[in-house]
Amino acid sequence: MLQVVRLALLAIVVFPFVGDSLAKAEDSASESRPNFVVIMVDDMGYSDLGCYGGEVDTPNLNQLADGGLRFTQFYNCSRCCQTRASLLTGAYPERVGMRDFGRSMDTQVPTVAENLRRGGYTTAMSGKWHLTRLPDRPTGPKRILWMNHELQLNVPFGNINTYPTRRGFDKFYGIVWGVVNHFDPFSLTEGETPVREVPDDYYATEAITQHAMQYIDEATSTDKPFFLYVAYTAPHWPIQAPAETIEKYRGKYSEGWDALRESRFSRQKEMGLFDSSVALGELSGDNKAWSELTSEQQAFEADKMAVHAAMVDCVDQGVGQLIAKLKQSGAYENTCILFLTDNGASPEIPGGPGYDRYGGTRDGHKAMRDHELRDAENRDKLGSDQSYTGIGHTWASATNTPLRFWKMESYEGGCRTPMIVHWPKGLKSATGGFVPQVGHVIDIAPTFYELSGVEPAAATLQDGVSLAPVLAGQERSDERHLFFQHGDGAGVRFGDWKASKRAGRDWELFNLAADPGETNNLASTEPRKLEELVGAWSDWQDSLREEEASTTEVSTAGN
């Protein structure tokens, strides 16, 4: 009965095929259907990649961009699990049980993996899941010892019915929870079996890559097309990376965050990512000028950014290995690769252990928080398996250049993501350039349905609109509202206009065509436009509450 109510509430969306310009699906010839590889990184800044203005060494992602398309106005949901839910369902997170952080994704709503598998695809995932509610027990010191690997418990990491293998993936290797020691992750699972130990030279980014390569080998040994979801845990805090890669960036950020922001913005304008008339706003947050820091503080902050850069560098190395594997297998030409991040760079400096935050290593060493790592005797631990800190809000603002704010906010720095699409056989647009058309993570599942010819199950929620016309070089006429909500923050975009607000603050209004950095609040000069946008957002919230109330009522009646 719950499903019947959901169906009654769905808007019918029809996605027209775009003609001969795209690869068609044929039931009798699986080789004509594209493979799909989605690569998602965790807490990466908008400008970190070289192809989006960064100085981090990312030759493999730059290569994908040169042979593909770079979206300049693509959106996520500004937080880890919410974006992942929208990616896998094509619906806003509020509609699939993910309005709040830390829940399980609604098991009644089909995922893109389930639908593609029904349509003849083989499916696999390697990396971070983060769509299973954490168990309430154990609590206190016992929970921390469990997360440290100092205590082994014969309990699952959450409801197994919400694991990837129960949501459409034939194979899974990765992390069920959200926060990990990158050298020895908790909640590491293969299939549905906990992985109790890892090798001494283990690093999560490398392991995720290796298992993804293994899945490519397995998939290409069959006559089926495949869907592979690669969800890296980097560069999410705690910032940790192999020492030799950190050393590559040592001293690179000694000029500070203002200099980084200005140099990245200059490159972005030179490459045509932003027009020369676009203003660069101030760094977000209550920031000290770099010159006001002591030499010791500057050195520590520069080293933190070096670790962040090393984590992004390691991801790029992994992407290079995936590209090589696809080429070796013969699948490269007809594989549609998408690369994006789940939200903007994170401002967080994590506190003490508890909930999902561990307190130490399995051999009993303390996981040192930011204030401890600043001590001279602990400085060499920064970036190691004992490092438990983040880059903080000032570096987060700089890595999101020129966008405002960061992860968890509905301003552009929280919800606008780099998005690269690479597909040698299928792209009909001129490659290597920028795509200014607006897109959202909810558009990915509908795109895959159209390109594969797979008819999704009736209960599938489709809030997004297929990107297939864009990939075919066409203009997509889809003036629509895009809605954002996380905590008490909110946002709504229609056309070039966007209203944004932080928790406890007033709504602000921006024209993103002229001001993508949201530096010039037009609320006082365009009050009617602001009222229209905020009214649309309020109507959306009302519709969500009505849907939630209806499903709750039916669910209760069914019990």
N, C-alpha and C positions, 0 to 999 in steps of 0.2 A: 504493500500500500504506500509505503514511503516513496517508492520509485514512481508510482502513478502520480503522486502530487508533484514530484520533481518534473515529470514530463509536462504536466499542465502548466508549469511555471516557465518552461523554456521558450525562448524566442526562436522561431525557425530561421535558420541562416542557410542560404544557398550560395555555394561558391561556384561560379561559372568557370569551366575550363578555358584556358587561354589559347586554344588552337594548337596548330602544328609547331609553334615556337618553343614548346616545352616537351620534354620526354613524357610519353603517355604510358599509362599502366595497361598491361595486357595480361590477363590471367594465364594465358598459355605460354608466355615468354617472360619469365621473371627477370631475365637479364636486362630488359628494357626499363625496368623500374629502378629508380635510383636508390642507393644505400644512403642512410642518414647517419652522420656522426655529429653529435652535439658536444662541444667542449665548453664547460663552464668553470670559471675560476671564482675564487672566494675573496671578497673584500679588496679587489684590485681597483686602483684609481683610474679615472677616465683617461688621463694622459700618460699612463705608465708605459704603454707600448711605443716602440719607435714609430710605428705607422700612425699613431695618434699624438705624436709630438714629444714623446719621452726619450730619455737618454739611455734607458735600460737596453741591454743587448738582446734584441728579440728578432734575429734574422729569419727564423722560420715563420713566425706570425706575420712579419713584414712580407715574406714571400707569398703567403696566402692572400694578403691584402693586395699585393701587386697583380696577382692573377685572379682576383675576385672583386667583391664589392665591400666598401666600408660605409655602414650606415652612420650618419651623424646625429640622428634624432631617434634613437631607439631606447625603449624604456623597460625597466624592470619594476619590482615591487618594493624596493629599498631595504629589504631584509632577507636573510638567508632562506629560511624555510618557506616564506610566502612566495618568493620568486620561483623556487623549485616546484611548488604546488601548481603555480600558473603555467610553468613550462610544460609540465607533464599532463595537464588537463585541458589547457586552452581556456580556462575560466579564471576570473578574479579569485584570489585566495579566500575572500570572505564567503564565497559560494561553495567552497569545498572543505569547510571546517577549519580554516586557517586564519580566521580574523585575528586571533591572538597568537603570540609566539609560543612554541613548545607543544603544540597539539599534534595529533595524528591526522593525516589527510583522510577525508571521507572515503571510506571503502566502497560506497555505493555509486560513486562517480567513476566511470571508466577512464583509464589513463591512455595516453597516446601509445604507450608500449603494449597495453592490452589490445587496443584496436589494431595496431599494426601486426601484432602476432596473429590475431584472428584473420587478418588479410594476407597471411602467408609469409610474413617477415620473421626472421630469427632475431632475438633481442638480447642485449646484454648491457650491464652497467658496471663501471669501475669507478669508485670514488665515494664521495660524501652523499648520504641519503638525506638525513635530517627531516624526515617526514613521519617519524614515529615518536609518540609521546614518551618521555622518559619515565621509568618506573618510580613510584613514590618511595619505595624501599630498596635497599637499606638507607638509613639516614645517619647523620652525624659522622663521627670518626670512622665508623665502619664503611660508610659510603666513600669517604675519601681514600681509605686504604684500598677499596675495590677499584676505584678509578686509577690509583697509583700502580696497579698490578701487584700490590703487596698482599692482597687477599683475593683468592679465587672463589667465586660463588657459582654454583650450578643453577643460575637463573638467566633468563633471556634479557636482552638490553631494552626490551619493550614488547609490546604485543606483536607476536610473530606474524599475525594476519595482516599487519601493516608493513611488513618488510618488502623490499623490492621484488623478491621472488613470488610474492603473493599479489603483486600489482603489475604483472605483465612482463617481467624480465626473466628470461630463461636462465641467465647466469648473473651472479652478483659477487663482486669482491669490493669491500670498502668499509666505511665507517657508518654505523647506524646513527650515532649521536652527532653533535655539531662541533664541539671543541675537542682538539686532540693535541697530544704531544706528537709532533711530526716525525720524531725518531722512534716512537713506540706508542702508537695510538690505542686508546681505549675504545671499546665497542667494535673493534675490527672483526669482520665477519666474512666468511666465504660461503655463499649460498645462504644457509640459515645456521651455520655452525660457527661458533666463536673461534677466532684465531688466538690462541693463548700466548704464543711466543713469536718473536720476529728475530731475524739475524742481527748481529752486532752492527752491520753496516746499513741497516734499514733506513730508508727515508721515504715518507709517504708519497711524495710526488713521483719518485722513481718507481715505486711499487704499483701505483695506480696506472702509470704508463705501461709497465710490463704486462699487467693483467689485461689491459685494453688491447695490446698487441696480440696477446694470446687469443683473445676473443675474435680478433680480426682473422687470425689463422683458422680458427674453428668455423667461423661463419663462411669464409670464402671456400671452405672445403665442401660446402653444400651447394645446391642449385637454387637457394633462396636468397633474396635481398636481405640486408640486415639493418637494424637500428642499434647504434652504439651510443650510450650516454657516458661521457667521461667527465666526472665532477671532481676537479682538483680541490684539495683542502687549502692550498696556498693562494694568496699570501695572508690568510686569516691568522690573527694572533693565536697562540704565542709565536712571536717572530723567531723562527729557527731555520737554519739552512746549513748545508755543508760548508765547512771552514774555508775550503779552497775557493768556493764561489763567493763567499762574503769578502774574501781578500781582494777579489777582482774589483770590488766597489769601495774598498777602504780609501778614504780621503776624497771621494768623488763628491761628497755633499757638504764639504767643509765651509762652503760659502753661505749655506743656510737656506731656509725655506723661501724667503722672498726672491732670492736669486734663482732658485729652481723654478718657481712659478713664472718669473719673467722670461727665463730662457725657454721653457716649454711653450709658453704662449707665443713667443716670437716664431718658433718652429711651426706651430699650428697655423699661424697666419701665412707663413711662407709656403706651406704645402697646400693651402687653400681650404683647410678644415674650417677656419673661421675667417670672415671678411676683415679687412684691415680697419674697418670702422667700428668693430666690436670693442667695447670697453672691457678692461681687466679690472675687476673690483678688488677690494681689500681681501686679505686672508680672512676666512670666517673664524669666529670665536674671539675669545679674549686672549690675544697673543702678545708675547713679548717680542720686541724687535731682536733679531739675531745678535746685533751688537750689544744688547743689554745682558746677554748671557756671559757667564764666566768662560774662560777657555776650556775648563773641565766640562762644563755643561754643553758647550758647543761640540766637543769631541764625542760625548755620549750620544747626543742627538744625531750627529752625523753618522755614527756607527749604527744607530737604530735604522736609519734610512738605508744604509748599506745592506743590512740584513733583509729588509723589505725588497730591495732591488734584486738581491740574490735569489729570493724565493720566486720572483717573477721570471728571472733568468732560467731557473730550473724548470719552470713550467714550459717555457719556450723550447728548451732542450727536449722535453718530453713530446711536445707537438712535432718537433722535427723527426723524432723516432716513429711517431704515428704516421706521418706523411710517407716516410721511407717504407714502412710496412704496407701501407695501402698501395704504393707503387709496385712493391715486390709481389704483392698478391694479385695484381692486375685489376684491382677494384678502384684505383684512384680516379680515373677519368669520369666514372659515373657515380661518384660519392659526393653528396652534398654535405659539406662541412660548415657548421656554424660555430662561431666562437663568441662568447659574451661573458659578462660577469654578473653575479647575483645582486649586487648593489654597489654603491660607491665605496671608496676607501673608508676604513673604520677609524673613528676618533677614540676608540676605547683604550683605556689603560686598565686592564682587568685587576680586580681586587683579590681577596683571599679565597681559599678553596671552599667548595660547596656546590650543590646542585649538579652542574656538569663540569666543574672546574677542579682539576686534580691538584694535589698538594706536593707531589714529589715523584721521583722515579722509582722503578721497581727495585733498584738496588739501595734505596733508602736515602738518596740525596734530595735535598729540598728543591722544589721548583721556586726559583727566586723571582719575587715581584719587582716592579720598577724601582722602588726606593732602595731595595737591596742591591740590585744590579748597578746602581750608581756609585756604590762604595768601591774604592780603588781596588780592594782585595778581591772583588767579585766581577770586575769589568770584563775579564776574559771569558766569563760565562755567558755574556750576551750573544745570542744566536745559537747557543748549544742546547742540549736536551734539558738543561737546568734553567733556561731562559723562559720567563713567563711575563712578558709585557707586550705592548703594542706600540705603534708609532705615535699615537696621540693625535689630538684634533688639528694641530698646526700643520704637521706633515700630511695629514689626511686631506686638509684643504688644498695644500700645494699639489698633491698627486691627482686631485680632481680638477686641476686647472682646465678652463677658467670658471668652472661651475661653482655654485655656492653650496656650502655645507657638505654633508657626508652621509654615510650609511645611517639608516633609521629615519631620515628626514625626507619629506616629500618635495623639497626643493631639488633642483636639477642635479646637484652633487650627490644626492642620495639615490636618485631613480633613473638617471640617464646613463646608459652603458655603451661602451664600444661594441659593435657587432660586425663581424666579418663573415661574409658568405662566399664560399669557394666551391665551384662545381664546373669543371672543365667541359663536360658534355652538355650541361643544361643551361648555363648562363648565356643569355642573348644580349645582355647589356654590354657596353664597352667596359672592359675590366680595368682594374687599377685605380678607379676613381671613387668619388664620394656619392652616396645616395642621400639626398636631403629629405626624402619622403619619410613621414613619421611611422614608426612601428612600435610594437609592444611585445613582450614575451608571450602574451596570450595569443599572438598571431602565429606562433611556431607550429603548434599542433594542427590547426586548420591548413597551414601550408603543406605539411607532410601528408595530410589526407588527400589534398588535391593532387600533389605531385605523384603520389603512389596509386591513386585511384581507389584507395581503401575507403569503404563506407563505414563511418564510425557507428558504434552501437547506439541504439535509440536514446539511452539515458545519458549520453555524452553531452556535457555542457560546452557551448561554443560561444564565448564572449568575444573572441578574436576574429580577425579577418585575414584570409590567406594573403601571403606575400608573393604568390606565384606570378601575378601580373608584373610586379616590380622586378622579379628575377628575369622576366621575359623582356625587360626594357620598356615597359609601358608605365604610364602614369596611373596610379591607383586613386580613383575618385571615392574616397571614403571619409568624408568629413564626419567626424564622430567625437564624442567626448571620451577622453581617457581619464580615469579616476585613480586617485592615490589616497591611501589611508594607512597610517601605522601609528599605533598608540593614539595620542590626541593630536598628532600632526595630520595634515591633509593637503591635497592638491587636486586640481582638475585642469585639463587642457582641452581647448577646442580651437582648431585652426592655429593661428600664431599666438593666441592668447592663453595665458596660464595664471591661475590663482594658486598661491601657496601660503601655507601657514605652519608655524611651529606650535607646539603645545603651550597653551596659555597666552598666545599672542594673537594679534589681529591678522586677518587675511591681507595679503599683499597681491598686487596685480602687475604682470609683466607682459611685454610684447617680445616673445622669444625670437622672432625674426631679426629684430634689431638688438636684442639684449639677452642672449642665451645665458649670460652669467647672473641674470636676475639682480642687476645693480640699481635699476631705476624703477622705484615703486610708483605705479600710475593710478593707484587706488583713488586718490583725491581728484584726479583729472578725468578719470573714466569710471565714475561710480556705477553707471548703468551696466557697463560691461562686467564689472566685478559682481554686481548683483545677479546678473544672468548666470555667471559661472558658479557662484556659490549656491544659487538656487538649484542648478542642475546637480551639483554634488549632494545637496540635501535630499533631493528627490531620489537619487541613487541609494543613499543610506536608508531612506524610508522603504524602498523596494526590497532592500536586503533584509531589513527587519521583518517585513511582511512575509518574505520567503522563509526566514528562519523560524518565525512563529508558526507558520503553516506546517512545516516539516516536523517541528517539535510537537505540535498538537496531534498530528497523525501518528508519530512515533509513540507518544504516550498512550494514545487510544489503542494502538496495536499491542501494547503490553497488558 
